[in-house]
Amino acid sequence: MSFEIDVTRQLGDAAVRLSLRADAGLTALFGPSGAGKTSVLNMVAGLLRPDAGRIVVDGELLFDSATRVDLPPERRRIGYVFQDGRLFPHKRVRANLVYGERLAAPEHRWIGFDDVVAFLGIGHLLDRWPRTLSGGEAQRVAIGRALLSAPRFLLMDEPLSSLDAARREEIMSVIERVRDELRLPILYVSHDRAEVDRLATTIVPIGL
């Protein structure tokens, strides 16, 4: 698995430009707030269209302005974990996870519901409402929902930034297990140097 990203996008008065090549592991986009890191994730996800450039993941062309290739988000097979989890408040934890599973075509599924629940240690949370979860519990569920969508890789947008120190350590350990045990490539955004030094196999400065 490899990432090849070469994109440009004008956002108001500022331009986001990034060119990177990275192999499997966790690739961290590291830089200050407002540098365009999340915009890059959204371009890879297909939620924001680059003005120009090319995005290739594992040899598959997702976007190319020159040839007008632009795969829709649902065909990119990406799991996205946001800063705030973004669980559906009207669905219990089990239903949030099932929603992710239903996004995956049966032939693409590589991990089952029970396996994800066991891997993340969230069996005791299945009947809970999102509003009753701690920040760390909510992020575990969000990661589980992303895994059940059968992604080829994960996008993570500052998933630790809203957590206290104990919960940050908990979720960093989960991310390390996803990286090392599931061997799922991750494109990760952070402005915390200690965080990326611990988690990243490749660090890409942006806006520095």
Backbone torsions as a table, in degrees:
resi	resn	phi	psi	omega
1	MET	NA	134.1	178.3
2	SER	-143.7	152.2	174.3
3	PHE	-108.3	131.9	171.0
4	GLU	-128.8	107.8	-174.9
5	ILE	-127.4	123.3	177.4
6	ASP	-141.8	95.6	-170.8
7	VAL	-134.5	154.4	173.4
8	THR	-137.1	135.6	177.3
9	ARG	-149.3	127.3	175.9
10	GLN	-84.6	126.2	177.9
11	LEU	-125.2	98.4	-175.5
12	GLY	64.7	-125.4	-179.0
13	ASP	-87.6	-7.5	-176.0
14	ALA	-110.8	152.3	177.0
15	ALA	-115.7	137.6	173.8
16	VAL	-100.1	122.0	177.9
17	ARG	-132.0	131.9	178.9
18	LEU	-150.0	137.3	172.9
19	SER	-134.2	120.0	-179.3
20	LEU	-146.1	152.6	170.6
21	ARG	-131.9	125.5	-178.7
22	ALA	-144.8	145.6	177.3
23	ASP	-90.9	-172.3	-177.6
24	ALA	-59.6	161.3	-177.5
25	GLY	119.4	-154.9	177.5
26	LEU	-111.1	115.9	178.1
27	THR	-100.8	118.6	-177.1
28	ALA	-102.1	127.3	168.6
29	LEU	-89.4	110.1	-171.4
30	PHE	-114.0	129.1	177.8
31	GLY	173.3	176.7	-176.4
32	PRO	-71.4	163.4	175.1
33	SER	-60.0	141.5	179.2
34	GLY	85.9	4.5	-177.6
35	ALA	-82.8	-9.4	179.0
36	GLY	101.3	12.6	-176.9
37	LYS	-63.5	-47.3	179.8
38	THR	-65.3	-34.7	177.3
39	SER	-61.1	-37.8	177.2
40	VAL	-63.7	-45.5	177.2
41	LEU	-57.5	-43.7	-178.7
42	ASN	-66.2	-31.2	174.9
43	MET	-68.5	-41.0	177.7
44	VAL	-65.6	-36.9	-179.7
45	ALA	-74.0	-16.7	-176.5
46	GLY	88.7	12.0	179.7
47	LEU	-90.1	-17.5	178.4
48	LEU	-137.2	127.7	-176.1
49	ARG	-89.2	124.6	175.2
50	PRO	-63.0	151.5	172.6
51	ASP	-70.9	-33.7	178.8
52	ALA	-157.9	155.9	174.7
53	GLY	131.9	-162.1	-171.7
54	ARG	-155.3	137.9	177.8
55	ILE	-130.8	121.0	179.2
56	VAL	-128.3	129.9	177.2
57	VAL	-126.1	123.0	179.9
58	ASP	53.5	39.4	177.7
59	GLY	81.4	-5.1	179.4
60	GLU	-98.3	129.0	-179.5
61	LEU	-78.6	116.7	178.5
62	LEU	-95.8	-35.1	-179.4
63	PHE	-150.0	138.6	174.9
64	ASP	-153.7	109.9	-177.6
65	SER	-65.6	-30.3	-177.3
66	ALA	-68.1	-38.1	-178.0
67	THR	-105.7	5.0	177.3
68	ARG	61.3	34.4	172.2
69	VAL	-86.7	130.0	178.3
70	ASP	-154.3	87.5	-178.9
71	LEU	-65.7	137.9	176.9
72	PRO	-67.1	156.4	-176.0
73	PRO	-53.1	-40.1	-175.9
74	GLU	-67.9	-16.4	178.7
75	ARG	-96.6	-2.8	-176.8
76	ARG	-87.3	-14.7	178.5
77	ARG	53.6	59.5	-178.6
78	ILE	-117.2	136.0	169.8
79	GLY	-99.5	129.8	-175.0
80	TYR	-118.3	122.5	176.8
81	VAL	-112.5	118.4	-174.7
82	PHE	-92.7	167.9	-179.5
83	GLN	-58.1	-39.4	-173.7
84	ASP	-106.0	14.3	177.2
85	GLY	80.8	-50.7	179.1
86	ARG	55.7	45.2	172.6
87	LEU	-74.0	151.7	177.0
88	PHE	-73.6	116.6	-174.2
89	PRO	-67.3	-23.1	-177.9
90	HIS	-91.0	4.4	178.5
91	LYS	-119.7	137.5	174.4
92	ARG	-67.3	170.6	-177.2
93	VAL	-56.0	-45.1	-179.2
94	ARG	-57.2	-45.5	-178.1
95	ALA	-68.0	-34.5	174.7
96	ASN	-61.4	-42.2	179.5
97	LEU	-67.5	-43.0	-180.0
98	VAL	-62.1	-34.8	177.0
99	TYR	-57.6	-45.7	177.6
100	GLY	-60.9	-42.7	-178.9
101	GLU	-62.1	-36.9	-178.0
102	ARG	-72.1	-16.1	176.4
103	LEU	-74.0	-18.8	-174.2
104	ALA	-92.1	132.4	171.3
105	ALA	-65.7	139.7	-176.7
106	PRO	-52.6	-37.3	-177.1
107	GLU	-72.2	-14.3	-179.4
108	HIS	-97.7	-10.7	-175.3
109	ARG	-68.4	128.9	-179.0
110	TRP	-123.2	-1.7	176.3
111	ILE	-147.3	139.4	-175.8
112	GLY	-94.6	168.4	-178.2
113	PHE	-57.0	-52.1	-177.4
114	ASP	-63.4	-34.7	178.9
115	ASP	-65.6	-41.7	179.1
116	VAL	-65.4	-44.4	-179.7
117	VAL	-60.3	-43.7	179.7
118	ALA	-68.1	-43.1	-178.4
119	PHE	-59.0	-40.2	-175.6
120	LEU	-94.4	-7.9	179.9
121	GLY	64.7	43.8	-175.3
122	ILE	-117.2	18.4	-179.5
123	GLY	-58.8	-35.1	-178.4
124	HIS	-75.7	-5.7	-178.1
125	LEU	-100.2	-7.4	-166.4
126	LEU	-58.7	-32.2	-177.9
127	ASP	-97.9	8.2	-179.3
128	ARG	-86.1	155.7	172.0
129	TRP	-88.8	146.4	-179.8
130	PRO	-52.9	-35.7	-176.8
131	ARG	-65.3	-18.0	-178.7
132	THR	-93.4	-0.7	-176.2
133	LEU	-88.5	148.6	169.0
134	SER	-72.9	168.9	178.9
135	GLY	-60.2	-41.0	179.3
136	GLY	-66.7	-40.4	177.9
137	GLU	-64.0	-42.0	179.9
138	ALA	-63.1	-38.6	179.1
139	GLN	-69.9	-35.0	174.7
140	ARG	-59.8	-44.0	179.7
141	VAL	-65.7	-41.0	179.0
142	ALA	-62.6	-39.9	176.7
143	ILE	-65.4	-40.9	177.8
144	GLY	-61.6	-43.1	178.4
145	ARG	-61.8	-40.5	178.8
146	ALA	-65.4	-42.0	179.7
147	LEU	-63.7	-38.3	-177.7
148	LEU	-71.6	-13.1	176.2
149	SER	-80.1	6.2	177.3
150	ALA	59.1	50.4	-178.3
151	PRO	-75.4	154.3	169.9
152	ARG	-83.2	-23.4	176.1
153	PHE	-159.3	165.1	-179.3
154	LEU	-111.0	145.0	166.2
155	LEU	-108.4	130.5	179.4
156	MET	-128.0	119.8	-176.5
157	ASP	-105.9	94.9	179.1
158	GLU	45.5	56.0	-174.6
159	PRO	-69.5	-9.3	-178.3
160	LEU	-105.1	-6.8	-166.0
161	SER	-67.1	-25.6	-177.5
162	SER	-98.6	9.1	-174.4
163	LEU	-103.6	151.5	173.6
164	ASP	-76.8	175.1	-171.4
165	ALA	-59.0	-42.9	-178.0
166	ALA	-65.6	-42.3	-178.9
167	ARG	-71.8	-33.0	176.4
168	ARG	-60.6	-45.5	179.2
169	GLU	-61.6	-41.6	179.6
170	GLU	-60.3	-48.1	-176.2
171	ILE	-75.9	-31.1	173.8
172	MET	-60.9	-38.5	177.7
173	SER	-65.1	-38.6	176.7
174	VAL	-63.2	-44.7	-179.3
175	ILE	-63.3	-40.1	176.7
176	GLU	-61.2	-38.5	178.9
177	ARG	-68.8	-38.5	175.9
178	VAL	-61.6	-43.3	-179.6
179	ARG	-65.2	-45.4	-169.5
180	ASP	-94.5	-37.3	-177.2
181	GLU	-90.1	-44.9	177.1
182	LEU	-83.8	-17.5	179.2
183	ARG	54.4	42.2	180.0
184	LEU	-94.7	121.3	178.7
185	PRO	-60.8	143.1	-176.9
186	ILE	-132.7	132.3	169.5
187	LEU	-106.6	118.4	-161.7
188	TYR	-126.2	136.9	179.4
189	VAL	-111.9	133.9	176.1
190	SER	-159.7	156.0	170.5
191	HIS	-114.9	12.3	-178.1
192	ASP	-104.2	111.8	-174.6
193	ARG	-64.3	-41.8	-179.5
194	ALA	-62.6	-36.9	179.5
195	GLU	-62.9	-49.6	-177.2
196	VAL	-72.6	-31.2	176.7
197	ASP	-61.7	-35.7	179.6
198	ARG	-77.3	-42.3	-169.6
199	LEU	-91.7	-31.8	-165.9
200	ALA	-84.4	140.9	166.9
201	THR	-91.5	-23.9	175.2
202	THR	-138.5	131.3	177.3
203	ILE	-113.7	127.2	-180.0
204	VAL	-116.5	106.7	177.8
205	PRO	-66.2	141.9	177.3
206	ILE	-143.0	127.2	-179.7
207	GLY	76.3	18.7	180.0
208	LEU	-105.4	NA	NA
